[in-house]
Amino acid sequence: MDERFLVTGALGCIGAWTVRHLVREGVPVVALDQATDARRLRLIATAEEVAAVRFVQGDITSLDSVEAVLDEHRITHVAHLAALQVPFCRANPPLGALVNVVGTVNVFEAVRRRSDRIWGLAYMSSIGMFDAGDGDPIDGTLRVDAAAHPRTLYGVTKLANEGTARVYWLENGVASVGLRPLTVYGPARDQGLTSGPTRAIGAALLGRSFEIGFGGATLFQFAPDVAAAVVAAARSASGGAEVYNLGGTPASIDDFIATVESEVPEARGRITHTGPGLPFPDRIDDAGSEALGERTWTPLRDGVRRTAALFRERLARGELRPVDVGLE
Ligand SMILES: NC(=O)c1ccc[n+]([C@@H]2O[C@H](COP(=O)([O-])OP(=O)(O)OC[C@H]3O[C@@H](n4cnc5c(N)ncnc54)[C@H](O)[C@@H]3O)[C@@H](O)[C@H]2O)c1
């Protein structure tokens, strides 16, 4: 039987890349989002690719909406990415909990009711559910089975998502795969706590200065690689409630800025950073994620170069607005 994917949060950064990935594979994809502006997808995909997508405006806090889209489009795989990121949860905690926790329960419940015909469910957790001290006491590395002590409401909601997945497997046999990215970067990453590095590249190309709001080190993950992992995760969910940390390039923010300066001459002297490191572990063990198949993690230098090239190309066509790089 043919695959038909539903992507929730499809108009966000990782959602747009996931949709593009599926369209390029020739897989029918339905893009569900509460928002209607497909600017992130238009930034990274051709007009023909955008035209191949079925857009549905819907809110995951409504179980009816999620069920309707699954039935109407006879969905076989779900990539559940819709969520409110750290600053949005902080600004409106009840809404953050509603979207991230209840919305995720709705997705699992809607899938449970159709488990005879939905073969794969992937959802996004986050390294953001851990505290910086949750790494191994000897070497600081965060193992996949580390106990989480979230410091943000967002982290609490992601921890709840992993619990939801576990309970739906134990009580209902709904298999799923959860992924925990850390600092996703690349075109279309324009909002959220860890969007600063990407916005800095865009700002530099628009001739502006930019201060990244954190220091220390983190794990950089190029958005198209994360999208490929999401699709592989949905296809691999066949038993259990698996969760994987993801690979990427570990680097300090100083190294990131130096990389950008060497790849993007316009950026020289324009990017600074301030503040302490992110309140999450920065050394991540992605052991086990090989279950998703062989993954490519684009080296940071290549990802920065490709991000700048896409921005530069849009700029030359007069199509790169500040909002496209998260500056408004
Ligand atoms: N970007 C990262 O570095 C990162 C790191 C760890 C985890 N994640 C997780 O990955 C997922 C995708 O992240 P992103 O960077 O693409 O986020 P994003 O903020 O760019 O996109 C989120 C999308 O969800 C949509 N949405 C919000 N509430 C909704 C609702 N009630 N119903 C339907 N759609 C709704 C938004 O309109 C938006 O398009 C999220 O679950 C996020 O928590 C991201």
The ligand as an SDF file (V2000), in Angstrom:
LIG
                    3D

 44 48  0  0  0  0  0  0  0  0999 V2000
   14.2950   23.6890   16.3730 N   0  0  0  0  0  0  0  0  0  0  0  0
   14.9840   23.0460   17.3110 C   0  0  0  0  0  0  0  0  0  0  0  0
   16.1820   23.2930   17.5250 O   0  0  0  0  0  0  0  0  0  0  0  0
   14.3200   21.9550   18.1150 C   0  0  0  0  0  0  0  0  0  0  0  0
   15.0370   21.3200   19.1080 C   0  0  0  0  0  0  0  0  0  0  0  0
   14.4130   20.3150   19.8390 C   0  0  0  0  0  0  0  0  0  0  0  0
   13.1020   19.9710   19.5740 C   0  0  0  0  0  0  0  0  0  0  0  0
   12.4110   20.6250   18.6080 N   0  0  0  0  0  0  0  0  0  0  0  0
   11.0140   20.2500   18.3680 C   0  0  0  0  0  0  0  0  0  0  0  0
   10.8160   20.0160   16.9800 O   0  0  0  0  0  0  0  0  0  0  0  0
    9.4850   20.3900   16.6080 C   0  0  0  0  0  0  0  0  0  0  0  0
    9.5300   21.3640   15.4560 C   0  0  0  0  0  0  0  0  0  0  0  0
   10.3390   22.4970   15.8260 O   0  0  0  0  0  0  0  0  0  0  0  0
   10.5060   23.7420   14.8620 P   0  0  0  0  0  0  0  0  0  0  0  0
   11.8360   24.3210   15.1170 O   0  0  0  0  0  0  0  0  0  0  0  0
   10.1100   23.3790   13.4910 O   0  0  0  0  0  0  0  0  0  0  0  0
    9.3890   24.7270   15.4990 O   0  0  0  0  0  0  0  0  0  0  0  0
    8.6110   25.9560   14.8480 P   0  0  0  0  0  0  0  0  0  0  0  0
    8.2460   26.8710   15.9710 O   0  0  0  0  0  0  0  0  0  0  0  0
    9.3720   26.5150   13.6900 O   0  0  0  0  0  0  0  0  0  0  0  0
    7.2890   25.2790   14.2480 O   0  0  0  0  0  0  0  0  0  0  0  0
    6.2460   24.8310   15.0450 C   0  0  0  0  0  0  0  0  0  0  0  0
    4.9730   24.8300   14.1920 C   0  0  0  0  0  0  0  0  0  0  0  0
    3.8980   24.3090   14.9730 O   0  0  0  0  0  0  0  0  0  0  0  0
    2.7360   25.0470   14.6450 C   0  0  0  0  0  0  0  0  0  0  0  0
    1.7500   24.9590   15.7220 N   0  0  0  0  0  0  0  0  0  0  0  0
    1.8130   25.5530   16.9310 C   0  0  0  0  0  0  0  0  0  0  0  0
    0.6990   25.2810   17.6430 N   0  0  0  0  0  0  0  0  0  0  0  0
   -0.0850   24.4970   16.8530 C   0  0  0  0  0  0  0  0  0  0  0  0
   -1.3590   23.9100   17.0240 C   0  0  0  0  0  0  0  0  0  0  0  0
   -2.0490   24.0830   18.1640 N   0  0  0  0  0  0  0  0  0  0  0  0
   -1.8540   23.1640   16.0210 N   0  0  0  0  0  0  0  0  0  0  0  0
   -1.1720   22.9910   14.8560 C   0  0  0  0  0  0  0  0  0  0  0  0
    0.0360   23.5570   14.6380 N   0  0  0  0  0  0  0  0  0  0  0  0
    0.5720   24.2980   15.6300 C   0  0  0  0  0  0  0  0  0  0  0  0
    3.2450   26.4650   14.4650 C   0  0  0  0  0  0  0  0  0  0  0  0
    2.3030   27.2610   13.7260 O   0  0  0  0  0  0  0  0  0  0  0  0
    4.5570   26.2320   13.7370 C   0  0  0  0  0  0  0  0  0  0  0  0
    4.3770   26.2840   12.3350 O   0  0  0  0  0  0  0  0  0  0  0  0
    8.8400   20.9330   17.8750 C   0  0  0  0  0  0  0  0  0  0  0  0
    8.1290   19.8960   18.5040 O   0  0  0  0  0  0  0  0  0  0  0  0
   10.0270   21.3410   18.7230 C   0  0  0  0  0  0  0  0  0  0  0  0
    9.7120   21.3550   20.0890 O   0  0  0  0  0  0  0  0  0  0  0  0
   12.9790   21.6200   17.8790 C   0  0  0  0  0  0  0  0  0  0  0  0
  1  2  1  0
  2  3  2  0
  2  4  1  0
  4  5  1  0
  4 44  2  0
  5  6  2  0
  6  7  1  0
  7  8  2  0
  8  9  1  0
  8 44  1  0
  9 10  1  0
  9 42  1  0
 10 11  1  0
 11 12  1  0
 11 40  1  0
 12 13  1  0
 13 14  1  0
 14 15  2  0
 14 16  1  0
 14 17  1  0
 17 18  1  0
 18 19  2  0
 18 20  1  0
 18 21  1  0
 21 22  1  0
 22 23  1  0
 23 24  1  0
 23 38  1  0
 24 25  1  0
 25 26  1  0
 25 36  1  0
 26 27  1  0
 26 35  1  0
 27 28  2  0
 28 29  1  0
 29 30  1  0
 29 35  2  0
 30 31  1  0
 30 32  2  0
 32 33  1  0
 33 34  2  0
 34 35  1  0
 36 37  1  0
 36 38  1  0
 38 39  1  0
 40 41  1  0
 40 42  1  0
 42 43  1  0
M  CHG  2   8   1  16  -1
M  END
$$$$
